[in-house]
Amino acid sequence: MVMPVLHAQETYVQPEAPLVAEVLCMDIRTTDAEDMKYVILGRLLDRYAVEHSIEVSQADIDACINAMQRFAEQDRQQGGGAGIRDAVVAA
């Protein structure tokens, strides 16, 4: 006997946008590739953190954001060219 698994379906929605992806039971409707990438990576990172018992404090988040903002400002002053990977490494 097959038992259906019921779960709530979450949706990241821009109502007029087409369904462009589904990740971990979340439908993603957007016309913006950056939005899609952000939502997908966020869902995957959240799942990874839960599976590996990784907890992040608000102080950790604030420190990372501040370091990335400092890096971005320095990068702008130097003419740009560095990517997000460089910013995260600098944090």
C-alpha contacts under 8 A as a table, 3 or more apart, distances in Angstrom:
res1	aa1	res2	aa2	distance
9	Q	25	C	5.86
9	Q	26	M	6.00
9	Q	27	D	7.44
10	E	25	C	6.60
10	E	26	M	4.64
10	E	27	D	6.35
11	T	26	M	5.19
11	T	27	D	4.61
11	T	28	I	5.86
11	T	29	R	7.47
12	Y	26	M	7.08
12	Y	27	D	6.17
12	Y	28	I	4.77
12	Y	29	R	5.95
12	Y	30	T	7.80
12	Y	39	V	7.84
13	V	17	A	7.46
13	V	27	D	7.92
13	V	28	I	6.21
13	V	29	R	4.81
13	V	30	T	6.45
14	Q	17	A	5.35
14	Q	29	R	5.67
14	Q	30	T	5.38
14	Q	31	T	7.91
15	P	29	R	7.20
17	A	29	R	5.32
17	A	30	T	4.96
17	A	31	T	5.81
18	P	29	R	5.30
18	P	30	T	6.36
18	P	31	T	7.26
19	L	27	D	6.76
19	L	28	I	5.81
19	L	29	R	4.40
19	L	30	T	7.01
20	V	27	D	7.87
20	V	28	I	5.91
20	V	29	R	5.69
20	V	30	T	6.76
20	V	36	M	7.93
21	A	27	D	6.10
21	A	28	I	5.18
21	A	29	R	7.25
21	A	36	M	7.75
22	E	25	C	6.34
22	E	26	M	5.32
22	E	27	D	4.50
22	E	28	I	5.84
23	V	26	M	5.23
23	V	27	D	6.78
23	V	28	I	7.81
23	V	40	I	6.37
23	V	43	R	7.30
23	V	44	L	7.98
24	L	43	R	7.19
24	L	44	L	7.81
28	I	36	M	6.88
28	I	39	V	7.84
30	T	33	A	7.62
30	T	35	D	7.08
30	T	36	M	6.70
32	D	35	D	5.30
32	D	36	M	6.41
33	A	36	M	5.03
33	A	37	K	6.14
34	E	37	K	5.06
34	E	38	Y	6.04
35	D	38	Y	5.07
35	D	39	V	6.14
36	M	39	V	5.30
36	M	40	I	6.13
37	K	40	I	5.24
37	K	41	L	6.02
38	Y	41	L	5.36
38	Y	42	G	5.97
39	V	42	G	5.11
39	V	43	R	6.17
40	I	43	R	5.29
40	I	44	L	6.23
41	L	44	L	5.13
41	L	45	L	5.96
42	G	45	L	5.19
42	G	46	D	6.04
43	R	46	D	5.17
43	R	47	R	6.25
44	L	47	R	5.17
44	L	48	Y	6.14
45	L	48	Y	4.99
45	L	49	A	6.07
46	D	49	A	5.15
46	D	50	V	6.33
47	R	50	V	5.19
47	R	51	E	6.14
48	Y	51	E	5.13
48	Y	52	H	6.11
49	A	52	H	5.25
49	A	53	S	5.80
49	A	54	I	4.65
49	A	55	E	6.93
50	V	53	S	5.11
50	V	54	I	6.26
51	E	54	I	7.84
56	V	60	D	6.11
56	V	61	I	7.04
57	S	60	D	5.13
57	S	61	I	6.48
58	Q	61	I	5.03
58	Q	62	D	6.07
59	A	62	D	5.06
59	A	63	A	6.05
60	D	63	A	5.18
60	D	64	C	6.21
61	I	64	C	5.19
61	I	65	I	6.16
62	D	65	I	5.14
62	D	66	N	6.04
63	A	66	N	5.14
63	A	67	A	6.11
63	A	91	A	7.80
64	C	67	A	5.13
64	C	68	M	6.13
64	C	88	V	7.69
64	C	91	A	5.72
65	I	68	M	5.09
65	I	69	Q	6.09
66	N	69	Q	5.08
66	N	70	R	6.17
67	A	70	R	5.13
67	A	71	F	6.09
67	A	87	A	7.53
67	A	90	A	7.09
67	A	91	A	5.02
68	M	71	F	5.00
68	M	72	A	6.01
68	M	87	A	5.34
68	M	88	V	6.66
68	M	90	A	7.58
68	M	91	A	6.39
69	Q	72	A	5.05
69	Q	73	E	6.16
70	R	73	E	5.17
70	R	74	Q	6.21
71	F	74	Q	5.12
71	F	75	D	6.00
71	F	87	A	5.78
71	F	90	A	7.18
72	A	75	D	4.96
72	A	76	R	6.12
72	A	87	A	7.19
73	E	76	R	5.10
73	E	77	Q	6.24
74	Q	77	Q	5.08
74	Q	78	Q	6.22
75	D	78	Q	5.09
75	D	79	G	6.24
75	D	80	G	4.81
75	D	81	G	7.18
75	D	82	A	6.58
76	R	79	G	5.18
76	R	80	G	4.90
77	Q	80	G	7.28
82	A	86	D	6.16
82	A	87	A	7.66
83	G	86	D	5.43
83	G	87	A	6.66
84	I	87	A	4.90
84	I	88	V	6.20
85	R	88	V	5.18
85	R	89	V	6.17
86	D	89	V	5.10
86	D	90	A	6.10
87	A	90	A	5.04
87	A	91	A	6.31
88	V	91	A	5.03
